[in-house]
Amino acid sequence: MIVEQNGQNGPAELSIPVLSNQHLSFETLLEDICERLQDAKEQGSLKRIRKMEEVLEELEKELDELEKLL
């Protein structure tokens, strides 16, 4: 199965290939979608962590500058 996401928070389009008239079970489909949602959630968390690290680095630089003035 291929899931295409249109935009960062946009809806996903599902494309389910049928190979040799083999149909995917609902459980398999649901499991795959849940895995993809979990991956997307993890990527979002990693992005937020990276942003927080950038903010922390800037705050540390400001603190170093303040310490030099004292």
The first five atom37 places (N, CA, C, CB, O) and aatype in JSON, in Angstrom:
{
  "aatype": [12, 9, 19, 6, 5, 2, 7, 5, 2, 7, 14, 0, 6, 10, 15, 9, 14, 19, 10, 15, 2, 5, 8, 10, 15, 13, 6, 16, 10, 10, 6, 3, 9, 4, 6, 1, 10, 5, 3, 0, 11, 6, 5, 7, 15, 10, 11, 1, 9, 1, 11, 12, 6, 6, 19, 10, 6, 6, 10, 6, 11, 6, 10, 3, 6, 10, 6, 11, 10, 10],
  "atom_mask": [
    [1, 1, 1, 1, 1],
    [1, 1, 1, 1, 1],
    [1, 1, 1, 1, 1],
    [1, 1, 1, 1, 1],
    [1, 1, 1, 1, 1],
    [1, 1, 1, 1, 1],
    [1, 1, 1, 0, 1],
    [1, 1, 1, 1, 1],
    [1, 1, 1, 1, 1],
    [1, 1, 1, 0, 1],
    [1, 1, 1, 1, 1],
    [1, 1, 1, 1, 1],
    [1, 1, 1, 1, 1],
    [1, 1, 1, 1, 1],
    [1, 1, 1, 1, 1],
    [1, 1, 1, 1, 1],
    [1, 1, 1, 1, 1],
    [1, 1, 1, 1, 1],
    [1, 1, 1, 1, 1],
    [1, 1, 1, 1, 1],
    [1, 1, 1, 1, 1],
    [1, 1, 1, 1, 1],
    [1, 1, 1, 1, 1],
    [1, 1, 1, 1, 1],
    [1, 1, 1, 1, 1],
    [1, 1, 1, 1, 1],
    [1, 1, 1, 1, 1],
    [1, 1, 1, 1, 1],
    [1, 1, 1, 1, 1],
    [1, 1, 1, 1, 1],
    [1, 1, 1, 1, 1],
    [1, 1, 1, 1, 1],
    [1, 1, 1, 1, 1],
    [1, 1, 1, 1, 1],
    [1, 1, 1, 1, 1],
    [1, 1, 1, 1, 1],
    [1, 1, 1, 1, 1],
    [1, 1, 1, 1, 1],
    [1, 1, 1, 1, 1],
    [1, 1, 1, 1, 1],
    [1, 1, 1, 1, 1],
    [1, 1, 1, 1, 1],
    [1, 1, 1, 1, 1],
    [1, 1, 1, 0, 1],
    [1, 1, 1, 1, 1],
    [1, 1, 1, 1, 1],
    [1, 1, 1, 1, 1],
    [1, 1, 1, 1, 1],
    [1, 1, 1, 1, 1],
    [1, 1, 1, 1, 1],
    [1, 1, 1, 1, 1],
    [1, 1, 1, 1, 1],
    [1, 1, 1, 1, 1],
    [1, 1, 1, 1, 1],
    [1, 1, 1, 1, 1],
    [1, 1, 1, 1, 1],
    [1, 1, 1, 1, 1],
    [1, 1, 1, 1, 1],
    [1, 1, 1, 1, 1],
    [1, 1, 1, 1, 1],
    [1, 1, 1, 1, 1],
    [1, 1, 1, 1, 1],
    [1, 1, 1, 1, 1],
    [1, 1, 1, 1, 1],
    [1, 1, 1, 1, 1],
    [1, 1, 1, 1, 1],
    [1, 1, 1, 1, 1],
    [1, 1, 1, 1, 1],
    [1, 1, 1, 1, 1],
    [1, 1, 1, 1, 1]
  ],
  "atom_positions": [
    [[0.85, -1.18, 0.0], [0.0, 0.0, 0.0], [0.89, 1.24, 0.0], [-0.96, 0.0, 1.22], [1.95, 1.25, 0.63]],
    [[0.46, 2.25, -0.68], [1.18, 3.5, -0.75], [0.27, 4.6, -0.2], [1.63, 3.82, -2.2], [-0.88, 4.74, -0.62]],
    [[0.81, 5.37, 0.74], [0.05, 6.5, 1.27], [0.77, 7.75, 0.85], [-0.09, 6.43, 2.83], [1.95, 7.94, 1.14]],
    [[0.05, 8.62, 0.15], [0.61, 9.88, -0.27], [-0.01, 10.98, 0.56], [0.38, 10.12, -1.78], [-1.23, 11.06, 0.69]],
    [[0.86, 11.82, 1.12], [0.35, 12.93, 1.91], [0.51, 14.21, 1.13], [1.07, 13.02, 3.27], [1.61, 14.52, 0.65]],
    [[-0.57, 14.93, 0.99], [-0.56, 16.19, 0.24], [-0.41, 17.35, 1.21], [-1.85, 16.35, -0.61], [-1.4, 17.82, 1.78]],
    [[0.81, 17.81, 1.41], [1.04, 18.9, 2.35], [1.41, 18.35, 3.71], [0.0, 0.0, 0.0], [1.28, 17.16, 3.98]],
    [[1.87, 19.25, 4.55], [2.38, 18.82, 5.85], [1.28, 18.27, 6.74], [3.05, 19.98, 6.53], [1.49, 17.26, 7.41]],
    [[0.13, 18.89, 6.76], [-0.95, 18.42, 7.6], [-2.2, 18.1, 6.78], [-1.28, 19.46, 8.66], [-3.32, 18.07, 7.3]],
    [[-1.99, 17.88, 5.51], [-3.13, 17.64, 4.62], [-3.61, 16.21, 4.67], [0.0, 0.0, 0.0], [-2.99, 15.37, 5.32]],
    [[-4.69, 15.94, 3.99], [-5.24, 14.58, 3.97], [-4.36, 13.64, 3.17], [-6.66, 14.59, 3.38], [-3.64, 14.05, 2.26]],
    [[-4.41, 12.38, 3.53], [-3.62, 11.37, 2.83], [-4.5, 10.62, 1.84], [-2.97, 10.38, 3.84], [-5.67, 10.35, 2.11]],
    [[-3.92, 10.3, 0.7], [-4.62, 9.51, -0.31], [-4.12, 8.08, -0.22], [-4.39, 10.08, -1.74], [-2.92, 7.85, -0.19]],
    [[-5.04, 7.13, -0.18], [-4.64, 5.73, -0.1], [-4.65, 5.11, -1.48], [-5.56, 4.96, 0.84], [-5.59, 5.27, -2.25]],
    [[-3.6, 4.4, -1.78], [-3.49, 3.67, -3.02], [-3.19, 2.23, -2.67], [-2.4, 4.28, -3.96], [-2.1, 1.93, -2.18]],
    [[-4.13, 1.33, -2.9], [-3.97, -0.07, -2.51], [-3.84, -0.92, -3.76], [-5.17, -0.55, -1.65], [-4.8, -1.09, -4.51]],
    [[-2.63, -1.46, -3.98], [-2.45, -2.31, -5.16], [-3.12, -3.66, -4.96], [-0.96, -2.5, -5.45], [-3.15, -4.19, -3.85]],
    [[-3.66, -4.2, -6.02], [-4.24, -5.54, -5.98], [-3.33, -6.43, -6.81], [-5.72, -5.55, -6.52], [-3.23, -6.28, -8.03]],
    [[-2.67, -7.37, -6.14], [-1.75, -8.27, -6.8], [-2.38, -9.65, -6.88], [-0.39, -8.33, -6.06], [-2.74, -10.24, -5.86]],
    [[-2.51, -10.17, -8.08], [-3.07, -11.51, -8.31], [-4.43, -11.66, -7.63], [-2.11, -12.58, -7.79], [-4.73, -12.7, -7.05]],
    [[-5.24, -10.64, -7.72], [-6.58, -10.62, -7.11], [-6.52, -10.88, -5.61], [-7.47, -11.67, -7.77], [-7.5, -11.36, -5.03]],
    [[-5.39, -10.56, -4.98], [-5.24, -10.73, -3.53], [-5.7, -9.43, -2.87], [-3.76, -11.08, -3.14], [-5.15, -8.37, -3.15]],
    [[-6.67, -9.52, -2.01], [-7.19, -8.34, -1.32], [-6.58, -8.27, 0.07], [-8.73, -8.38, -1.24], [-6.37, -9.29, 0.73]],
    [[-6.28, -7.05, 0.51], [-5.74, -6.86, 1.84], [-6.86, -6.95, 2.86], [-5.0, -5.5, 1.95], [-7.97, -6.46, 2.63]],
    [[-6.58, -7.58, 3.97], [-7.59, -7.67, 5.02], [-7.7, -6.32, 5.72], [-7.25, -8.79, 6.03], [-6.79, -5.49, 5.66]],
    [[-8.81, -6.12, 6.37], [-9.03, -4.88, 7.11], [-7.97, -4.73, 8.18], [-10.44, -4.86, 7.74], [-7.47, -3.63, 8.41]],
    [[-7.62, -5.82, 8.85], [-6.61, -5.77, 9.91], [-5.25, -5.34, 9.36], [-6.49, -7.14, 10.59], [-4.55, -4.54, 9.98]],
    [[-4.87, -5.88, 8.2], [-3.59, -5.52, 7.58], [-3.59, -4.05, 7.19], [-3.32, -6.41, 6.35], [-2.62, -3.34, 7.42]],
    [[-4.67, -3.61, 6.61], [-4.81, -2.22, 6.21], [-4.74, -1.3, 7.43], [-6.13, -2.01, 5.45], [-4.02, -0.3, 7.42]],
    [[-5.48, -1.64, 8.47], [-5.5, -0.85, 9.69], [-4.13, -0.82, 10.34], [-6.54, -1.41, 10.67], [-3.68, 0.23, 10.81]],
    [[-3.46, -1.95, 10.38], [-2.12, -2.03, 10.97], [-1.14, -1.14, 10.21], [-1.63, -3.49, 10.96], [-0.33, -0.44, 10.83]],
    [[-1.2, -1.17, 8.89], [-0.31, -0.36, 8.07], [-0.57, 1.13, 8.3], [-0.48, -0.7, 6.58], [0.37, 1.91, 8.43]],
    [[-1.82, 1.51, 8.34], [-2.16, 2.92, 8.56], [-1.71, 3.36, 9.95], [-3.68, 3.13, 8.4], [-1.2, 4.47, 10.1]],
    [[-1.89, 2.52, 10.95], [-1.46, 2.86, 12.31], [0.06, 3.04, 12.37], [-1.9, 1.77, 13.31], [0.55, 3.95, 13.03]],
    [[0.79, 2.19, 11.68], [2.25, 2.32, 11.64], [2.65, 3.63, 10.99], [2.89, 1.13, 10.86], [3.56, 4.32, 11.46]],
    [[1.97, 3.99, 9.91], [2.29, 5.24, 9.23], [1.95, 6.45, 10.09], [1.54, 5.33, 7.91], [2.68, 7.43, 10.1]],
    [[0.83, 6.38, 10.81], [0.47, 7.47, 11.73], [1.49, 7.6, 12.85], [-0.93, 7.23, 12.32], [1.85, 8.71, 13.23]],
    [[1.94, 6.46, 13.38], [2.95, 6.48, 14.43], [4.24, 7.1, 13.9], [3.21, 5.06, 14.96], [4.87, 7.91, 14.58]],
    [[4.64, 6.72, 12.68], [5.84, 7.3, 12.07], [5.7, 8.82, 11.92], [6.11, 6.65, 10.7], [6.63, 9.56, 12.21]],
    [[4.54, 9.26, 11.48], [4.3, 10.7, 11.3], [4.37, 11.41, 12.66], [2.93, 10.95, 10.63], [4.91, 12.51, 12.76]],
    [[3.81, 10.78, 13.68], [3.84, 11.35, 15.02], [5.28, 11.46, 15.53], [2.99, 10.51, 15.99], [5.66, 12.47, 16.12]],
    [[6.07, 10.42, 15.29], [7.47, 10.43, 15.7], [8.25, 11.52, 14.97], [8.1, 9.06, 15.45], [9.07, 12.21, 15.57]],
    [[8.0, 11.66, 13.68], [8.69, 12.7, 12.9], [8.34, 14.09, 13.43], [8.33, 12.59, 11.41], [9.2, 14.96, 13.51]],
    [[7.07, 14.28, 13.78], [6.64, 15.57, 14.35], [7.33, 15.83, 15.68], [0.0, 0.0, 0.0], [7.73, 16.96, 15.96]],
    [[7.45, 14.78, 16.5], [8.13, 14.92, 17.79], [9.6, 15.27, 17.59], [8.0, 13.64, 18.61], [10.14, 16.13, 18.29]],
    [[10.24, 14.6, 16.65], [11.65, 14.88, 16.38], [11.84, 16.32, 15.9], [12.2, 13.91, 15.33], [12.82, 16.98, 16.25]],
    [[10.91, 16.78, 15.08], [10.98, 18.16, 14.59], [10.86, 19.15, 15.74], [9.87, 18.42, 13.55], [11.6, 20.13, 15.8]],
    [[9.93, 18.89, 16.67], [9.77, 19.77, 17.83], [11.01, 19.73, 18.72], [8.53, 19.37, 18.65], [11.43, 20.77, 19.25]],
    [[11.61, 18.56, 18.89], [12.83, 18.43, 19.69], [13.97, 19.24, 19.07], [13.25, 16.95, 19.83], [14.69, 19.95, 19.77]],
    [[14.12, 19.14, 17.74], [15.17, 19.91, 17.07], [14.95, 21.41, 17.26], [15.2, 19.57, 15.57], [15.91, 22.15, 17.49]],
    [[13.7, 21.85, 17.18], [13.39, 23.26, 17.37], [13.72, 23.69, 18.8], [11.9, 23.54, 17.05], [14.26, 24.77, 19.01]],
    [[13.39, 22.86, 19.78], [13.7, 23.18, 21.17], [15.21, 23.23, 21.39], [13.06, 22.16, 22.11], [15.69, 24.05, 22.17]],
    [[15.96, 22.36, 20.72], [17.42, 22.38, 20.82], [17.98, 23.69, 20.28], [18.03, 21.19, 20.08], [18.91, 24.25, 20.85]],
    [[17.41, 24.16, 19.18], [17.85, 25.44, 18.62], [17.59, 26.58, 19.6], [17.13, 25.72, 17.28], [18.45, 27.45, 19.8]],
    [[16.42, 26.58, 20.21], [16.08, 27.63, 21.18], [17.03, 27.53, 22.38], [14.6, 27.5, 21.64], [17.5, 28.55, 22.88]],
    [[17.29, 26.33, 22.85], [18.2, 26.13, 23.97], [19.6, 26.65, 23.65], [18.26, 24.65, 24.35], [20.22, 27.31, 24.49]],
    [[20.09, 26.37, 22.46], [21.4, 26.87, 22.05], [21.44, 28.39, 22.07], [21.76, 26.35, 20.65], [22.43, 28.98, 22.52]],
    [[20.39, 29.03, 21.58], [20.33, 30.5, 21.59], [20.32, 31.03, 23.02], [19.09, 31.0, 20.82], [20.99, 32.01, 23.32]],
    [[19.56, 30.38, 23.89], [19.51, 30.81, 25.29], [20.86, 30.62, 25.97], [18.43, 30.02, 26.05], [21.27, 31.46, 26.77]],
    [[21.56, 29.54, 25.65], [22.88, 29.31, 26.22], [23.86, 30.39, 25.75], [23.4, 27.92, 25.83], [24.7, 30.84, 26.53]],
    [[23.76, 30.79, 24.48], [24.62, 31.86, 23.97], [24.35, 33.16, 24.71], [24.41, 32.05, 22.45], [25.28, 33.87, 25.1]],
    [[23.07, 33.47, 24.9], [22.71, 34.69, 25.63], [23.23, 34.65, 27.06], [21.19, 34.89, 25.63], [23.72, 35.65, 27.57]],
    [[23.11, 33.5, 27.7], [23.6, 33.35, 29.07], [25.11, 33.54, 29.13], [23.21, 31.96, 29.62], [25.62, 34.2, 30.04]],
    [[25.83, 32.97, 28.17], [27.29, 33.15, 28.11], [27.65, 34.62, 27.97], [27.88, 32.34, 26.95], [28.58, 35.1, 28.62]],
    [[26.9, 35.33, 27.13], [27.16, 36.76, 26.95], [26.9, 37.55, 28.22], [26.3, 37.3, 25.82], [27.65, 38.46, 28.56]],
    [[25.83, 37.2, 28.93], [25.52, 37.86, 30.2], [26.59, 37.57, 31.24], [24.14, 37.41, 30.72], [26.97, 38.46, 32.0]],
    [[27.08, 36.34, 31.27], [28.13, 35.98, 32.24], [29.41, 36.75, 31.98], [28.42, 34.47, 32.19], [30.12, 37.1, 32.92]],
    [[29.71, 37.03, 30.71], [30.91, 37.8, 30.36], [30.8, 39.23, 30.84], [31.14, 37.77, 28.86], [31.81, 39.85, 31.16]],
    [[29.59, 39.76, 30.9], [29.39, 41.14, 31.33], [29.51, 41.3, 32.84], [28.04, 41.63, 30.88], [29.75, 42.4, 33.34]],
    [[29.35, 40.22, 33.56], [29.4, 40.3, 35.04], [30.77, 40.14, 35.58], [28.54, 39.27, 35.66], [30.96, 40.18, 36.8]]
  ]
}
